[in-house]
Amino acid sequence: MQSEDSPPDDSLPDDYAHGHHESVLRSHGARTVENSAAYLTPHLHSGADILDVGSGPGSITIGLAARVSPGSVIGIEPIPEIVERARASIPGGLENLTFETGDVYALAYDDASFDIVHAHQVLQHLREPVAALREMRRVLRPGGVLAVRDADYGGMTWAPEHPMLTRWMTIYQAMGANLGVDPNAGRHLLGWVLDAGFDTIDPGADAWTYATPERRDFWAGTWAERALRSDFATHAVDMGLATADDLDAIAEAFRDWGREPSGFFMIPNTEILAWR
């Protein structure tokens, strides 16, 4: 059993802590080009070929494909079941989009294959983010653009304060350390991109906010369920970071926050555009 101060366990897989429970996919499926990749839209043009790394359920990827048709768009994920789910979500008539299984550290594409490589909330879940970025750079065409966006958990803020939401963050940070990944990826994104060999870079930031009744209900509901049923819960217990009672209390804290009319939650996201 690991403590919150334990070093990373090399036996754990290089995947993200949440797993693929329905509550996680529901949250990820709400992401669109408009709310999660707006910084890239000025660089989307008809005929562009795009690789979407870590495409998940495909909601952003579908939006990208619609904007660059007839350019080809490929979304990759390491989990075959998630790839099949994404394939099933492709709208009729969108013929320039495919989803494939893939490994970010060994992309199955020739050098200089894509005009755009996009990765949304991916690098925070990788043990070797710079190695992944170098591989993304390899498959970019000269003049092609890398677009990466990652949250910074340490920069998240919420109100009202609640001790079990603070506890949730403590557990999540310790879980990242045990998995050998960095939940605070947003603040490191520029440095990682520089280390990967990019030198023409446009860094920026944006934020998701959950403050209306509808958005509070969505965020509180997904995290209350994730705290109990996703791989976050399994990892937390297996690593000795939380008990089942702790997780019950965290889920209830999210529900309490969601019912609070003054409830506010902000997630900062760093956005990087970089050119090959």
SULFEN-V799569 format. One record per residue. PHI is phi in degrees with one decimal (NA if undefined). PSI is psi as a letter, one per 20 degrees, with the letter a starting at -180 (NA if undefined). NEAR is the number of other C-alpha atoms within 8 Angstrom. Layout:
PHI_PSI_NEAR / PHI_PSI_NEAR
//
This chain:
NA_p_5 / -97.1_q_9 / -99.3_r_8 / -68.3_i_9 / -104.4_j_6 / -72.6_q_8 / -72.2_r_6 / -57.9_q_8 / -95.5_o_8 / -66.9_i_7 / -80.4_i_4 / -78.8_q_6 / -72.1_q_6 / -86.6_m_8 / -140.6_r_7 / -84.2_q_7 / -66.7_h_11 / -83.8_h_10 / 71.8_b_10 / -127.1_k_10 / -62.1_q_11 / -56.5_h_6 / -65.0_h_12 / -70.7_g_13 / -64.2_h_11 / -64.0_g_9 / -66.0_g_10 / -67.6_h_10 / -69.7_i_11 / -81.4_i_7 / -79.6_p_10 / -133.5_r_11 / -58.0_g_12 / -64.6_g_6 / -97.6_i_8 / -136.5_i_9 / -142.9_k_11 / -60.9_h_8 / -63.6_h_6 / -88.5_h_9 / -58.1_h_8 / -63.4_i_5 / -105.4_j_5 / -87.3_p_10 / -146.8_q_7 / -55.9_p_9 / 94.9_i_9 / -71.1_p_14 / -97.7_p_12 / -126.3_p_13 / -110.2_p_12 / -105.8_o_13 / -88.2_p_13 / 72.6_l_11 / -76.0_i_14 / 56.8_c_13 / -72.1_i_12 / 93.6_j_11 / -66.8_h_13 / -72.8_g_12 / -59.0_g_12 / -60.9_g_10 / -64.9_h_10 / -63.8_g_11 / -61.9_h_14 / -64.0_h_8 / -85.5_h_9 / -113.9_j_14 / -50.9_p_11 / -91.1_j_8 / -60.1_q_12 / -87.1_q_13 / -126.9_p_14 / -120.8_p_11 / -106.9_p_15 / -122.6_q_16 / -145.0_q_16 / -80.8_i_9 / -101.9_o_7 / -55.9_h_8 / -63.8_h_6 / -73.2_h_11 / -62.1_g_16 / -63.4_h_9 / -63.1_g_9 / -64.1_g_12 / -58.4_g_9 / -67.8_i_6 / -92.0_i_8 / -65.2_p_9 / -65.5_q_5 / -59.6_p_5 / 90.9_i_4 / -92.3_n_9 / -94.1_i_5 / -97.7_j_10 / -118.8_p_12 / -134.0_q_8 / -119.6_p_12 / -138.0_q_9 / -74.6_q_10 / -163.2_r_10 / -117.0_o_10 / -61.9_h_9 / -84.2_i_7 / -147.5_m_7 / -65.1_p_10 / -86.3_l_6 / -137.2_q_6 / -67.1_r_6 / -53.8_q_8 / 55.0_l_9 / -98.6_i_10 / -130.9_q_13 / -81.7_h_12 / -138.7_p_13 / -118.0_p_14 / -119.5_p_11 / -142.5_o_13 / -111.0_o_11 / 56.1_l_10 / -108.4_g_11 / -65.0_h_10 / -64.5_i_14 / -104.6_j_13 / -111.3_q_13 / -72.0_h_9 / -125.7_m_6 / -63.0_h_10 / -69.1_h_10 / -61.9_g_9 / -64.6_g_11 / -65.1_h_11 / -63.6_h_10 / -68.5_h_12 / -62.4_g_12 / -63.0_h_11 / -58.3_h_8 / -88.4_i_13 / -79.6_q_18 / -74.0_q_11 / -53.9_p_6 / 85.5_i_8 / -72.4_r_11 / -115.9_p_12 / -92.7_p_15 / -128.9_o_13 / -127.8_q_11 / -139.8_p_14 / -141.5_q_15 / -76.3_r_14 / -126.2_o_15 / -61.2_h_12 / -66.6_i_6 / -95.4_i_8 / -67.2_q_10 / -140.9_q_7 / -151.5_r_9 / -148.8_q_10 / -66.7_q_8 / -66.0_q_7 / -149.7_p_8 / -59.2_h_6 / -81.3_h_9 / -74.1_h_11 / -62.4_g_9 / -62.4_g_9 / -55.2_g_9 / -65.6_g_9 / -59.6_g_8 / -63.0_g_12 / -64.6_g_9 / -64.0_g_11 / -65.8_h_11 / -62.9_g_14 / -60.0_g_12 / -62.5_g_12 / -67.1_h_14 / -81.8_i_14 / 78.2_k_11 / -122.0_r_11 / -120.5_o_12 / -62.2_i_13 / -96.3_k_12 / -58.2_h_13 / -51.5_g_13 / -72.0_i_8 / -100.8_i_8 / -59.3_g_11 / -61.8_g_9 / -62.6_g_7 / -62.9_g_11 / -65.4_g_12 / -61.4_g_9 / -64.7_h_8 / -80.2_i_11 / 106.8_j_7 / -83.8_q_12 / -128.5_i_7 / -105.9_o_7 / -136.1_p_9 / -121.4_n_7 / -89.0_q_9 / -158.7_a_7 / -155.6_q_8 / -151.4_r_8 / -146.4_q_8 / -89.9_p_9 / -127.3_q_8 / -123.2_o_11 / -142.9_i_10 / -83.1_r_6 / -55.1_g_8 / -67.4_g_6 / -73.1_h_9 / -61.5_g_15 / -61.0_g_10 / -64.2_g_8 / -67.0_g_11 / -64.0_g_12 / -66.0_g_11 / -66.7_g_12 / -76.1_h_11 / -61.8_g_13 / -73.1_g_11 / -62.7_h_15 / -63.6_h_13 / -107.6_h_11 / -125.6_i_10 / -85.8_r_15 / -65.5_i_12 / -54.9_g_13 / -65.2_g_12 / -61.4_g_9 / -60.6_g_10 / -59.7_g_13 / -73.1_g_11 / -63.1_h_8 / -83.9_i_12 / 75.7_k_10 / -89.0_h_13 / -157.0_q_11 / -100.4_r_9 / -59.1_h_7 / -64.6_h_7 / -58.8_g_8 / -67.7_h_12 / -59.0_g_10 / -68.2_h_9 / -65.7_g_14 / -59.9_g_13 / -67.2_h_9 / -63.7_g_11 / -64.5_g_13 / -64.7_g_11 / -61.0_g_8 / -60.7_g_12 / -64.5_h_14 / -86.8_i_9 / -82.6_o_7 / -58.6_h_6 / -94.3_j_7 / -60.7_p_14 / -140.6_p_11 / -139.3_p_11 / -124.7_p_11 / -119.2_o_13 / -76.8_q_14 / -127.6_p_13 / -84.7_p_15 / -124.1_p_13 / -123.3_p_14 / -109.0_p_12 / -143.1_q_13 / -110.1_q_11 / -75.2_NA_12
//
